[in-house]
Amino acid sequence: MKKWVLVLSSVLIIAVVGVAGYAGYIYHSVKTTAHKIYESREPRVEPASAGKERSSVQHAAFGAKSSVQTDNPQNKPAPFDLKEKKPFTVLVLGVDQREHDRGRSDAMIFLTVNPAKQSILMFNIPRDTRTEIVGHGTVDKINHAYAFGGVNMSVKTVEHFLDYPVNYYIKVNMEGFARIIDSLGGVDVDNPFAFYYEGHRFEKGELHLSGEEALLYSRMRYDDPRGDMGRNARQRQILQQVIKNSLNIATVAKIESLLDEVADSVKTDITFEDMKTFLTDYRTDLKKVDQVEIGGQGQRIKGIWYYLVNDKEKSRIHQLIKEHLE
């Protein structure tokens, strides 16, 4: 498996299938699905509290032509030219979305991609992280940003927390993600310890999971000795297996089934043209995935449990991002 595919989560399954050598009909279906899942977001605006370093970092990350005029909300940043193989960032949102309820982001995974270094940096942002919710005027759990303001508020809040811009986002409906897993025939995982969760027992060792079981497996945290960090690791494990299985698709029928599920479950501001560029110009240059964790400690504040990340740790993560993208 080419590890770089982890970068774009399940949405790039579409692009992988699109270049797999199938007939023009499949290519057309892929293109149609890519257009269906495309959803732009508000222009990126430089936070008023950002310092000089962040301004220069953001300018470098977006490219020289992509500066944003903060006094013109209609002025969208020009995309950098991926043909130049510039590094970029991606925020993956796994959303627990219900009928008549926007829901909350059940998983937040941040990735930096640098073809010059032939590597990807990947880490989860713990969902209980206490931070300012940009645009809402509150300090709350970071995953609440999606409930308050959708993708736009989530992205702005993550940018503020990390002090670094988000170039692309991918939103995956977790219930739909379970159907994607079923379309791929389930996933195989190596469970480090046995546990019960919502009526299901997950034995220690090698397991084959259906879509519903995979979601339950990735959501348990209270019986995990590592808490949210352990759950984050299982989420990344599931994503990796989904991508691996997608590369083994052998029939047109399976591809069409998978495209139907992706179309109903994924939204992104990655264009179809950018997807093709990732495949043709990036994949051979990206050979490894480095994973880090955001350190912190749990604490109750006014009866509510939060994950607290101090300024020193924020600076460490910011520096890791900066160094990886330079």
C-alpha positions as CSV (number, residue, x, y, z in Angstrom):
1,M,0.0,0.0,0.0
2,K,1.2,3.5,-0.8
3,K,1.2,5.2,2.7
4,W,0.7,8.6,1.2
5,V,-3.0,7.8,0.5
6,L,-3.7,8.4,4.2
7,V,-3.4,12.1,3.5
8,L,-6.8,12.5,1.9
9,S,-8.8,9.9,3.9
10,S,-11.6,8.2,2.2
11,V,-12.3,10.9,-0.4
12,L,-9.2,10.0,-2.4
13,I,-10.6,6.5,-2.9
14,I,-12.5,8.2,-5.7
15,A,-9.3,9.4,-7.4
16,V,-7.5,6.1,-6.9
17,V,-10.4,4.3,-8.6
18,G,-10.5,7.0,-11.3
19,V,-7.0,6.2,-12.5
20,A,-7.2,2.4,-12.1
21,G,-7.5,1.9,-15.8
22,Y,-11.3,1.3,-16.0
23,A,-13.4,2.4,-19.0
24,G,-14.5,6.0,-19.7
25,Y,-17.9,5.3,-18.1
26,I,-16.2,4.8,-14.7
27,Y,-14.0,7.9,-15.2
28,H,-17.2,9.9,-15.9
29,S,-18.8,8.5,-12.8
30,V,-15.8,9.4,-10.7
31,K,-15.8,12.9,-12.1
32,T,-19.5,13.3,-11.4
33,T,-19.1,12.1,-7.9
34,A,-16.1,14.5,-7.3
35,H,-18.3,17.4,-8.4
36,K,-21.1,16.3,-6.2
37,I,-19.0,16.1,-3.1
38,Y,-17.2,19.4,-3.7
39,E,-18.2,22.1,-1.3
40,S,-16.3,25.4,-1.0
41,R,-15.9,27.3,2.3
42,E,-15.7,30.9,3.4
43,P,-12.5,32.9,2.5
44,R,-9.7,32.4,5.0
45,V,-9.2,35.6,7.0
46,E,-6.0,36.4,9.0
47,P,-7.0,36.5,12.7
48,A,-6.6,39.9,14.3
49,S,-4.6,38.4,17.1
50,A,-2.1,36.7,14.8
51,G,1.5,37.8,15.0
52,K,4.0,38.7,12.3
53,E,5.4,35.1,12.2
54,R,2.0,33.7,11.4
55,S,1.4,36.2,8.7
56,S,4.6,35.2,6.9
57,V,3.9,31.5,7.6
58,Q,0.4,31.7,6.1
59,H,1.7,33.6,3.1
60,A,4.3,30.9,2.4
61,A,1.8,28.1,3.0
62,F,-0.8,29.5,0.5
63,G,1.7,30.7,-2.0
64,A,2.7,34.2,-3.1
65,K,-0.5,34.8,-5.1
66,S,-2.9,33.6,-2.3
67,S,-3.0,36.5,0.2
68,V,-6.4,37.5,1.5
69,Q,-7.7,41.0,1.8
70,T,-9.5,41.0,5.2
71,D,-11.6,44.1,4.3
72,N,-13.1,42.2,1.3
73,P,-15.1,39.1,2.5
74,Q,-15.7,38.2,-1.2
75,N,-12.1,38.0,-2.0
76,K,-11.2,34.3,-2.0
77,P,-7.6,33.2,-1.8
78,A,-6.2,32.0,-5.1
79,P,-5.2,28.4,-4.9
80,F,-1.5,27.6,-5.1
81,D,-0.3,25.7,-8.1
82,L,-0.1,22.0,-7.1
83,K,1.9,21.4,-10.3
84,E,4.8,23.0,-8.4
85,K,4.5,20.3,-5.8
86,K,4.1,22.8,-2.9
87,P,3.5,21.4,0.6
88,F,0.0,21.8,1.9
89,T,-2.3,21.0,4.9
90,V,-5.5,19.0,5.2
91,L,-8.1,18.9,8.0
92,V,-10.2,15.7,8.1
93,L,-13.4,16.0,10.0
94,G,-15.3,12.8,11.0
95,V,-18.8,14.1,11.7
96,D,-21.3,12.3,13.9
97,Q,-24.3,13.8,12.0
98,R,-27.9,12.9,12.8
99,E,-31.3,13.8,11.1
100,H,-32.3,17.4,11.9
101,D,-29.1,17.8,13.8
102,R,-25.8,19.1,12.4
103,G,-24.0,17.0,15.0
104,R,-20.4,17.3,16.2
105,S,-17.0,16.4,14.8
106,D,-16.3,13.0,16.2
107,A,-12.7,13.0,14.8
108,M,-10.3,15.8,13.8
109,I,-7.2,14.7,12.0
110,F,-4.7,17.3,10.7
111,L,-2.2,16.4,8.0
112,T,0.8,18.2,6.5
113,V,2.1,17.0,3.1
114,N,5.6,17.8,1.9
115,P,6.7,16.0,-1.3
116,A,10.2,17.6,-1.1
117,K,10.7,15.7,2.2
118,Q,8.8,12.7,0.9
119,S,6.7,12.6,4.0
120,I,3.4,13.3,5.7
121,L,2.9,14.5,9.3
122,M,-0.4,13.3,10.8
123,F,-2.0,13.8,14.2
124,N,-5.4,13.9,15.9
125,I,-6.7,17.0,17.7
126,P,-8.4,15.5,20.8
127,R,-12.1,16.3,20.6
128,D,-12.3,17.5,24.2
129,T,-9.5,20.1,23.7
130,R,-10.5,23.3,25.4
131,T,-10.0,26.3,23.1
132,E,-11.6,29.5,21.8
133,I,-14.3,28.8,19.3
134,V,-13.6,31.4,16.6
135,G,-16.7,33.2,15.5
136,H,-18.8,32.1,18.4
137,G,-17.3,34.1,21.3
138,T,-16.9,31.2,23.6
139,V,-14.2,28.9,25.1
140,D,-15.4,25.3,24.7
141,K,-14.5,21.8,23.4
142,I,-13.0,22.1,20.0
143,N,-15.4,19.5,18.5
144,H,-18.3,21.8,19.4
145,A,-17.2,24.3,16.7
146,Y,-18.8,22.1,14.1
147,A,-22.1,22.1,16.0
148,F,-22.0,25.9,16.3
149,G,-20.9,26.8,12.8
150,G,-20.2,23.8,10.6
151,V,-17.1,23.4,8.5
152,N,-16.2,27.1,8.4
153,M,-16.1,27.5,12.1
154,S,-14.3,24.2,12.6
155,V,-11.6,25.2,10.2
156,K,-11.2,28.7,11.7
157,T,-11.0,27.3,15.2
158,V,-8.4,24.7,14.2
159,E,-6.4,27.4,12.4
160,H,-6.5,29.5,15.6
161,F,-5.6,26.6,17.9
162,L,-2.6,25.5,15.8
163,D,-1.7,29.0,14.6
164,Y,-1.5,27.6,11.1
165,P,-3.7,27.7,8.0
166,V,-5.8,24.9,6.6
167,N,-5.4,24.5,2.9
168,Y,-8.1,21.8,2.4
169,Y,-10.8,20.1,4.4
170,I,-12.5,16.7,4.1
171,K,-15.7,16.0,6.0
172,V,-16.9,12.4,6.3
173,N,-20.2,11.5,7.8
174,M,-19.4,8.7,10.2
175,E,-22.6,6.7,9.6
176,G,-22.0,6.9,5.9
177,F,-18.4,5.9,6.5
178,A,-19.7,2.6,8.0
179,R,-21.5,1.9,4.7
180,I,-18.3,2.7,2.8
181,I,-16.5,0.1,4.9
182,D,-19.3,-2.5,4.2
183,S,-19.0,-1.7,0.4
184,L,-15.3,-2.7,0.7
185,G,-16.1,-6.0,2.5
186,G,-15.1,-4.8,6.0
187,V,-11.7,-4.1,7.6
188,D,-9.1,-6.1,9.4
189,V,-7.5,-4.7,12.6
190,D,-5.1,-5.8,15.3
191,N,-6.8,-5.1,18.6
192,P,-4.3,-4.5,21.4
193,F,-6.7,-5.6,24.2
194,A,-10.2,-7.0,24.6
195,F,-13.1,-4.8,25.5
196,Y,-16.9,-4.4,25.5
197,Y,-18.6,-1.5,23.9
198,E,-22.4,-0.9,23.4
199,G,-23.1,-4.6,23.6
200,H,-20.3,-5.7,21.4
201,R,-17.2,-7.6,22.5
202,F,-14.0,-7.0,20.7
203,E,-11.4,-9.8,21.4
204,K,-7.7,-9.1,21.6
205,G,-5.8,-9.8,18.4
206,E,-6.7,-9.9,14.7
207,L,-10.4,-9.0,14.0
208,H,-12.5,-8.6,10.9
209,L,-15.0,-5.8,11.4
210,S,-18.2,-4.8,9.6
211,G,-18.8,-1.1,9.1
212,E,-21.0,-0.8,12.2
213,E,-18.4,-2.7,14.3
214,A,-15.6,-0.6,12.9
215,L,-17.4,2.6,14.1
216,L,-17.9,1.1,17.6
217,Y,-14.3,-0.1,17.7
218,S,-13.1,3.4,16.8
219,R,-15.4,5.2,19.3
220,M,-14.6,3.5,22.6
221,R,-12.4,5.5,24.9
222,Y,-13.5,5.2,28.6
223,D,-12.1,1.6,28.9
224,D,-9.0,2.5,27.0
225,P,-6.0,3.0,29.4
226,R,-4.9,5.8,27.0
227,G,-8.3,7.4,26.8
228,D,-8.9,9.7,23.9
229,M,-5.3,9.0,22.6
230,G,-6.1,5.3,22.3
231,R,-9.3,6.0,20.4
232,N,-7.5,8.4,18.1
233,A,-5.0,5.6,17.3
234,R,-7.9,3.2,16.5
235,Q,-9.5,5.8,14.2
236,R,-6.3,6.1,12.2
237,Q,-6.1,2.3,12.1
238,I,-9.5,2.1,10.5
239,L,-8.8,4.8,8.0
240,Q,-5.6,3.0,6.9
241,Q,-7.5,-0.2,6.4
242,V,-10.2,1.4,4.4
243,I,-7.7,2.9,2.0
244,K,-5.8,-0.4,1.7
245,N,-9.0,-2.3,0.9
246,S,-10.0,0.4,-1.7
247,L,-6.8,-0.3,-3.6
248,N,-7.8,-3.9,-4.1
249,I,-11.1,-3.2,-5.8
250,A,-11.4,-5.5,-8.8
251,T,-14.9,-5.1,-10.2
252,V,-16.8,-2.3,-11.7
253,A,-19.8,-3.2,-9.6
254,K,-17.9,-2.6,-6.4
255,I,-16.6,0.7,-7.7
256,E,-20.1,1.9,-8.5
257,S,-21.3,0.8,-5.1
258,L,-18.4,2.6,-3.4
259,L,-19.0,5.8,-5.4
260,D,-22.6,5.9,-4.3
261,E,-21.7,5.7,-0.7
262,V,-18.9,8.3,-1.0
263,A,-21.2,10.7,-2.8
264,D,-23.7,10.6,0.1
265,S,-21.1,10.7,2.9
266,V,-18.2,13.0,1.9
267,K,-17.8,16.8,1.4
268,T,-14.5,18.5,0.5
269,D,-13.1,21.6,-1.1
270,I,-10.6,19.5,-3.1
271,T,-11.5,19.8,-6.7
272,F,-11.5,17.0,-9.2
273,E,-8.5,18.5,-11.0
274,D,-6.5,18.7,-7.7
275,M,-7.4,15.0,-7.0
276,K,-5.8,14.1,-10.3
277,T,-2.8,16.2,-9.5
278,F,-2.3,14.5,-6.2
279,L,-2.2,11.1,-8.0
280,T,-0.1,12.1,-11.0
281,D,2.4,14.5,-9.3
282,Y,2.5,13.7,-5.6
283,R,2.1,10.0,-5.0
284,T,5.6,8.8,-6.0
285,D,7.3,11.5,-3.9
286,L,5.5,10.6,-0.6
287,K,6.9,7.5,1.0
288,K,6.3,7.7,4.8
289,V,3.8,8.9,7.4
290,D,5.0,10.3,10.7
291,Q,2.5,10.4,13.5
292,V,2.6,12.7,16.6
293,E,0.3,13.3,19.5
294,I,-0.8,16.5,21.1
295,G,0.2,16.3,24.8
296,G,-2.1,17.6,27.5
297,Q,-4.1,16.7,30.6
298,G,-7.7,16.1,31.5
299,Q,-9.4,18.4,33.9
300,R,-13.0,19.2,35.1
301,I,-14.0,22.9,34.8
302,K,-17.4,23.7,36.3
303,G,-18.3,20.1,36.1
304,I,-17.3,19.6,32.4
305,W,-14.4,17.4,31.3
306,Y,-11.8,19.1,29.1
307,Y,-8.5,18.2,27.5
308,L,-6.1,21.1,28.4
309,V,-3.1,21.9,26.1
310,N,-0.7,24.5,27.4
311,D,1.0,27.1,25.4
312,K,4.3,25.3,25.4
313,E,2.8,22.2,23.8
314,K,0.9,24.4,21.3
315,S,4.2,26.0,20.3
316,R,5.8,22.6,19.9
317,I,3.1,21.4,17.6
318,H,3.1,24.6,15.6
319,Q,6.9,24.3,15.2
320,L,6.6,20.7,14.0
321,I,4.1,21.8,11.4
322,K,6.2,24.7,10.3
323,E,9.4,22.7,10.1
324,H,7.7,19.9,8.1
325,L,6.3,22.3,5.5
326,E,9.5,24.3,5.0
